[in-house]
Amino acid sequence: MIISFIRPYENKTRTFGKNKVHIYTDYDRTLSPAVTSDAKKPKGSVILKKVARSFEEFSTFVQTMKEHLTTHISTGRSIAEYENMHILYKRRNIELPKVDSIIVKEGSDEYLENKKQSSGFSYTVKNNERYEKLKEQTRWDNQNIREKTNRIIKQNGLTPLECKTTLSKKNYGKRSVFSRPSLLKPNTVLIRDIGDMRLFLGMSPSIPEHKAEKTALQIADYLHSQKIKFELVKKQKDKECNNFISYTFTPMLNGEILSKSYDPNLQIQKAKKEGDLIIVAGDGKNDLEMLNPLSYISKKTKNLDISDPQKVEEFLESHPVLKEKIKKLPLITIIVQKKDEKCQELENLNALFGQNSEYKKTITIEEGSLTKGIKEAIKEYQKQNKKFKLKLI
């Protein structure tokens, strides 16, 4: 199957122009300096005060600079799982920051705010234009795939059960399928809603593994018959599904799986023409592709293994044109350094492209200081590009 160039889509919630800043930030431990369980702690606890302060700083900055910014949360959560955070914090009188969109499950769907909604969780408008473009390029038709998946599951004597989340009852309460044990039968196959551009199956432990495997492979055969290129990942014990066996199907674009880098990459191509800046921020391995400047140059650089920084440096030294492209990228990456959990991949990334390198494309921050990091990123890019003029208020 030949996948043609993906045309950029326009988010009509904001007018684009010269010297704008487009921010794509992870949620957990990046925008929020906390994890899910922290949101259940008592009002007034140290971590909740830190969260409230971080959210307020970000919201104030975005509101002050609203004519010059677009902001997007790019998360590994589904929309229902993100909504759960809105509800938990609301009970503690903490408001999640308003953004232009929420991109869920590693680039699967984008949700826009319903401007007419006066209360409650307002990110309920799916960006159908984005989905239709992805569908056109990948042939991934969610409705047809879901219908065929249900038929295949039933043909194998199993029972499909669609659910909002398979994450723990402890953190997600009634939103977790595991809060309703009466629905879970020995032959249940959980279909977790992780967006239109992905398919997730969680197999009940009572299902023989050979039958689970057969079911997944029949779905794979169907996708092949539709000339859909995809990645299939099997987890023997999926911690996001009560340690069930799980299978996740993800469509591919130009030989690469759909990921968090998809939307920033489209914006970077526009920014080169319009004089804009893209800032991406994250804290973990699942953010690596989005944070890596090599992701936005070519397939050749995207596939470089940064586990050996010296080899990457040697490669770039032998490709001076690629080096110059990296230096000219309208991109600054913010890496959140967690005190209790080091990420070697992100440390390697910072060693390659950080402030001690010739590229200066990454900066590091502590948890809870995203707004400060964004300001530093803008100032750093202004040093690199004298034509980029934006006054920080």
C-alpha positions as CSV (number, residue, x, y, z in Angstrom):
1,M,0.0,0.0,0.0
2,I,1.3,3.4,-0.9
3,I,0.6,6.2,1.6
4,S,0.8,9.6,0.1
5,F,1.8,12.8,1.9
6,I,-0.6,13.8,4.7
7,R,-2.0,17.3,4.1
8,P,-2.0,19.5,7.2
9,Y,-5.3,20.3,8.7
10,E,-6.2,23.6,10.3
11,N,-7.6,24.0,13.8
12,K,-10.1,26.7,13.2
13,T,-10.2,27.7,16.8
14,R,-7.3,30.1,16.3
15,T,-5.9,32.2,13.5
16,F,-2.4,31.3,12.6
17,G,0.3,33.8,11.7
18,K,3.9,34.9,12.0
19,N,5.7,34.5,15.3
20,K,3.0,32.4,17.0
21,V,3.9,29.7,19.5
22,H,2.2,26.2,19.3
23,I,2.6,24.2,22.5
24,Y,2.1,20.4,22.7
25,T,2.5,19.2,26.3
26,D,2.1,15.8,27.9
27,Y,-0.3,15.8,30.9
28,D,0.9,13.5,33.7
29,R,4.0,14.9,35.5
30,T,4.4,17.5,32.8
31,L,1.5,19.9,32.8
32,S,0.4,18.3,36.1
33,P,3.3,17.6,38.5
34,A,1.2,14.7,39.9
35,V,-0.2,11.2,39.1
36,T,-3.7,9.9,39.2
37,S,-3.6,8.7,42.8
38,D,-2.5,12.2,43.9
39,A,-5.8,13.7,42.7
40,K,-7.5,11.7,45.5
41,K,-5.5,13.2,48.3
42,P,-7.1,15.5,50.9
43,K,-7.6,19.2,50.0
44,G,-4.7,21.2,51.2
45,S,-2.1,18.4,50.8
46,V,1.3,19.5,49.6
47,I,1.0,17.8,46.2
48,L,-2.4,19.3,45.5
49,K,-1.1,22.8,46.4
50,K,1.7,22.2,43.9
51,V,-0.8,21.1,41.2
52,A,-3.0,24.1,41.8
53,R,-0.1,26.5,41.6
54,S,1.2,24.9,38.4
55,F,-2.2,25.0,36.7
56,E,-2.8,28.6,37.8
57,E,0.6,29.7,36.4
58,F,-0.1,28.0,33.1
59,S,-3.6,29.3,32.8
60,T,-2.5,32.9,33.6
61,F,0.3,32.7,31.0
62,V,-2.0,31.3,28.3
63,Q,-4.6,33.9,29.0
64,T,-2.1,36.7,28.9
65,M,-0.5,35.5,25.7
66,K,-3.6,34.2,24.1
67,E,-3.2,36.2,20.9
68,H,0.2,34.5,20.3
69,L,-0.4,30.9,21.5
70,T,-2.1,27.7,20.7
71,T,-2.0,25.0,23.4
72,H,-2.6,21.3,23.1
73,I,-2.4,18.5,25.7
74,S,-1.0,15.4,24.1
75,T,-1.6,12.5,26.5
76,G,-1.5,8.7,26.7
77,R,-4.9,8.8,28.4
78,S,-8.2,8.3,26.6
79,I,-10.7,11.1,26.7
80,A,-12.7,9.4,29.4
81,E,-9.6,8.9,31.5
82,Y,-8.7,12.6,31.1
83,E,-12.3,13.6,32.0
84,N,-11.8,11.6,35.2
85,M,-9.0,13.9,36.2
86,H,-11.2,16.9,35.5
87,I,-13.8,15.5,37.9
88,L,-11.4,14.5,40.7
89,Y,-9.7,17.9,40.7
90,K,-13.1,19.7,40.5
91,R,-14.0,18.1,43.8
92,R,-10.9,19.7,45.3
93,N,-11.7,23.1,43.8
94,I,-8.9,22.8,41.2
95,E,-9.6,23.7,37.6
96,L,-7.7,22.0,34.8
97,P,-6.2,24.6,32.4
98,K,-8.2,25.5,29.3
99,V,-6.4,24.5,26.1
100,D,-7.2,24.6,22.4
101,S,-7.4,20.8,22.1
102,I,-6.7,17.5,23.9
103,I,-5.0,14.9,21.7
104,V,-5.6,11.4,23.3
105,K,-3.9,8.0,23.3
106,E,-0.7,8.9,21.6
107,G,-2.3,10.8,18.7
108,S,-5.4,8.7,18.3
109,D,-8.1,11.4,18.4
110,E,-8.2,15.2,19.0
111,Y,-11.0,16.8,21.0
112,L,-11.9,20.5,20.8
113,E,-13.8,22.5,23.4
114,N,-17.6,22.9,23.1
115,K,-17.8,26.6,23.5
116,K,-21.6,26.5,24.0
117,Q,-21.2,24.2,27.1
118,S,-21.4,26.3,30.2
119,S,-20.5,23.7,32.8
120,G,-18.9,20.3,33.3
121,F,-16.3,18.7,31.1
122,S,-16.4,20.6,27.8
123,Y,-13.9,18.8,25.5
124,T,-16.6,16.9,23.8
125,V,-16.2,17.9,20.1
126,K,-14.2,15.4,18.2
127,N,-12.0,16.8,15.4
128,N,-13.7,14.9,12.6
129,E,-11.7,16.8,9.9
130,R,-8.5,15.4,11.4
131,Y,-10.0,11.9,11.6
132,E,-11.2,11.9,8.0
133,K,-7.7,12.9,6.7
134,L,-6.1,10.1,8.7
135,K,-8.8,7.7,7.5
136,E,-8.1,8.7,3.9
137,Q,-4.4,8.1,4.3
138,T,-4.5,4.9,6.3
139,R,-7.8,3.3,5.1
140,W,-8.5,2.8,8.8
141,D,-12.3,3.1,9.0
142,N,-13.1,2.9,12.7
143,Q,-16.8,2.0,12.3
144,N,-16.2,-0.8,9.9
145,I,-13.3,-2.2,11.9
146,R,-15.3,-2.1,15.1
147,E,-18.3,-3.9,13.4
148,K,-16.0,-6.6,11.9
149,T,-14.1,-7.0,15.2
150,N,-17.4,-7.6,17.1
151,R,-18.4,-10.3,14.5
152,I,-15.1,-12.1,14.7
153,I,-15.2,-12.1,18.5
154,K,-18.7,-13.6,18.5
155,Q,-17.8,-16.2,15.8
156,N,-15.2,-17.5,18.2
157,G,-17.8,-18.0,20.9
158,L,-16.6,-15.0,22.8
159,T,-18.6,-11.9,24.1
160,P,-17.4,-8.4,23.2
161,L,-17.8,-5.7,25.9
162,E,-17.1,-2.1,24.9
163,C,-15.9,0.0,27.8
164,K,-14.5,3.5,28.6
165,T,-11.5,2.3,30.5
166,T,-9.8,-0.8,31.7
167,L,-7.7,1.1,34.2
168,S,-8.1,0.3,37.9
169,K,-11.2,0.7,39.9
170,K,-9.1,2.2,42.7
171,N,-8.2,5.3,40.6
172,Y,-11.2,5.4,38.2
173,G,-14.1,4.3,40.3
174,K,-17.3,3.6,38.4
175,R,-15.7,4.6,35.1
176,S,-13.5,1.4,35.3
177,V,-15.1,-1.7,33.8
178,F,-13.7,-3.6,36.8
179,S,-16.1,-1.7,39.1
180,R,-18.9,-3.9,37.5
181,P,-17.8,-7.5,38.0
182,S,-21.2,-8.8,37.0
183,L,-20.5,-7.7,33.4
184,L,-17.3,-9.8,33.2
185,K,-18.0,-13.3,32.0
186,P,-15.4,-16.1,31.5
187,N,-15.6,-15.4,27.7
188,T,-15.5,-11.6,27.8
189,V,-13.3,-9.7,25.4
190,L,-12.9,-6.1,26.6
191,I,-12.8,-3.4,23.8
192,R,-11.4,-0.3,25.5
193,D,-12.2,3.0,23.9
194,I,-8.7,4.4,23.1
195,G,-9.9,6.5,20.2
196,D,-11.0,6.1,16.6
197,M,-7.5,5.4,15.3
198,R,-6.7,2.4,17.5
199,L,-8.2,-0.9,18.6
200,F,-7.6,-2.4,22.0
201,L,-8.7,-5.9,23.1
202,G,-8.4,-7.3,26.6
203,M,-8.9,-11.0,26.9
204,S,-10.5,-12.5,30.1
205,P,-8.1,-14.8,31.8
206,S,-10.5,-17.7,31.4
207,I,-10.2,-17.5,27.6
208,P,-7.6,-20.1,26.3
209,E,-4.6,-18.3,24.9
210,H,-4.8,-20.1,21.6
211,K,-8.4,-18.9,21.2
212,A,-7.4,-15.3,22.1
213,E,-4.5,-15.5,19.6
214,K,-6.8,-16.9,16.9
215,T,-9.3,-14.1,17.4
216,A,-6.6,-11.4,17.2
217,L,-5.0,-12.9,14.1
218,Q,-8.4,-13.1,12.3
219,I,-8.8,-9.4,13.0
220,A,-5.3,-8.8,11.7
221,D,-6.2,-10.8,8.5
222,Y,-9.2,-8.6,8.0
223,L,-7.1,-5.4,8.3
224,H,-4.6,-6.9,5.8
225,S,-7.5,-7.7,3.4
226,Q,-8.5,-4.0,3.6
227,K,-4.9,-3.1,2.6
228,I,-4.4,-1.4,6.0
229,K,-0.8,-1.2,7.3
230,F,-0.7,-1.5,11.1
231,E,1.3,-2.5,14.1
232,L,0.0,-5.3,16.4
233,V,1.3,-5.3,20.0
234,K,0.6,-8.2,22.3
235,K,1.1,-7.8,26.1
236,Q,1.0,-11.1,28.1
237,K,0.1,-9.2,31.3
238,D,-1.2,-5.7,30.6
239,K,-1.1,-3.6,33.8
240,E,-3.6,-1.2,32.2
241,C,-6.1,-4.1,31.9
242,N,-5.9,-6.0,35.2
243,N,-3.0,-8.1,33.9
244,F,-5.2,-9.5,31.1
245,I,-3.6,-10.5,27.8
246,S,-4.1,-7.6,25.5
247,Y,-3.8,-6.8,21.8
248,T,-3.5,-3.3,20.4
249,F,-3.8,-2.5,16.7
250,T,-2.4,0.9,15.5
251,P,-2.4,2.2,11.9
252,M,0.8,3.2,10.2
253,L,1.6,6.3,8.2
254,N,4.5,6.3,5.8
255,G,5.9,3.2,7.5
256,E,5.6,4.6,11.0
257,I,2.9,4.1,13.6
258,L,0.6,7.0,14.5
259,S,2.1,8.7,17.5
260,K,2.4,11.9,19.5
261,S,4.7,13.4,16.9
262,Y,2.0,13.4,14.2
263,D,0.4,16.8,15.1
264,P,3.6,18.7,16.0
265,N,5.2,17.5,12.8
266,L,2.3,18.9,10.7
267,Q,2.6,22.2,12.6
268,I,6.4,22.3,12.1
269,Q,5.9,22.1,8.3
270,K,3.6,25.1,8.5
271,A,5.9,26.9,10.9
272,K,8.8,26.8,8.5
273,K,6.8,29.0,6.2
274,E,5.0,31.2,8.7
275,G,7.8,32.0,11.1
276,D,6.2,30.2,14.1
277,L,7.7,28.2,17.0
278,I,6.6,24.7,18.2
279,I,7.3,23.7,21.8
280,V,6.8,20.1,22.9
281,A,7.0,19.0,26.5
282,G,7.1,15.6,28.2
283,D,8.6,13.5,31.0
284,G,8.8,9.9,29.9
285,K,9.7,7.3,27.3
286,N,6.3,7.4,25.7
287,D,7.0,11.1,24.9
288,L,10.4,10.3,23.3
289,E,9.4,10.4,19.7
290,M,7.5,13.7,20.1
291,L,10.5,15.2,22.0
292,N,13.2,14.0,19.7
293,P,14.3,16.6,17.1
294,L,15.4,13.7,14.9
295,S,11.7,12.8,14.4
296,Y,11.0,15.9,12.4
297,I,13.9,15.7,9.8
298,S,13.6,12.5,7.8
299,K,12.9,8.8,8.2
300,K,16.7,8.3,8.2
301,T,17.2,10.4,11.3
302,K,13.9,9.3,13.0
303,N,15.1,5.7,13.1
304,L,18.5,6.5,14.7
305,D,19.0,4.7,18.0
306,I,19.7,7.3,20.7
307,S,20.7,4.6,23.2
308,D,24.2,5.2,21.8
309,P,24.6,9.1,21.6
310,Q,28.2,8.8,20.2
311,K,27.0,6.9,17.1
312,V,24.3,9.5,16.5
313,E,26.9,12.2,16.8
314,E,29.1,10.4,14.3
315,F,26.2,9.9,11.9
316,L,25.3,13.6,12.0
317,E,28.9,14.7,11.6
318,S,29.0,12.7,8.4
319,H,25.7,14.3,7.2
320,P,26.2,18.1,7.5
321,V,23.0,18.8,5.6
322,L,21.0,17.0,8.2
323,K,22.8,18.8,11.0
324,E,21.8,22.2,9.5
325,K,18.2,21.1,9.2
326,I,18.2,20.2,12.9
327,K,19.6,23.6,13.8
328,K,17.0,25.4,11.7
329,L,14.1,23.4,13.1
330,P,11.4,25.8,14.6
331,L,11.3,23.6,17.6
332,I,12.3,23.6,21.2
333,T,11.8,20.5,23.4
334,I,11.1,20.7,27.2
335,I,12.2,17.6,29.1
336,V,10.8,17.2,32.6
337,Q,13.4,15.6,34.9
338,K,11.6,13.6,37.6
339,K,13.4,13.3,40.9
340,D,12.4,9.8,41.7
341,E,12.5,8.2,38.2
342,K,15.2,8.7,35.6
343,C,14.6,8.1,31.9
344,Q,17.8,7.2,30.2
345,E,16.4,7.8,26.8
346,L,15.5,11.4,27.6
347,E,18.9,11.9,29.3
348,N,20.6,10.8,26.1
349,L,18.3,13.1,24.1
350,N,19.4,16.0,26.3
351,A,23.0,15.1,26.0
352,L,22.7,15.1,22.2
353,F,20.6,18.3,21.7
354,G,20.7,20.2,25.1
355,Q,22.2,23.4,26.2
356,N,25.7,21.9,26.2
357,S,25.4,20.9,22.6
358,E,25.8,22.9,19.4
359,Y,22.1,22.5,18.7
360,K,20.5,23.8,21.9
361,K,17.1,22.2,21.0
362,T,16.2,20.8,24.4
363,I,15.9,22.4,27.8
364,T,15.3,20.6,31.1
365,I,12.9,21.6,33.9
366,E,11.7,20.2,37.3
367,E,8.2,18.9,37.7
368,G,5.7,21.7,38.3
369,S,7.6,24.4,36.4
370,L,6.2,24.0,32.9
371,T,5.3,27.6,32.5
372,K,8.8,28.7,33.4
373,G,10.1,26.2,30.9
374,I,7.9,27.5,28.1
375,K,9.2,31.0,28.7
376,E,12.8,29.7,28.7
377,A,12.1,27.9,25.4
378,I,10.8,31.0,23.8
379,K,13.8,33.0,24.9
380,E,16.2,30.3,23.7
381,Y,14.5,30.2,20.2
382,Q,14.8,34.0,20.0
383,K,18.5,33.7,20.5
384,Q,18.6,31.2,17.6
385,N,16.3,33.0,15.3
386,K,16.6,36.8,15.3
387,K,13.5,37.1,13.1
388,F,11.3,35.6,15.7
389,K,10.1,38.5,17.8
390,L,7.6,37.8,20.5
391,K,7.4,39.9,23.7
392,L,6.7,37.9,26.8
393,I,4.2,39.5,29.0
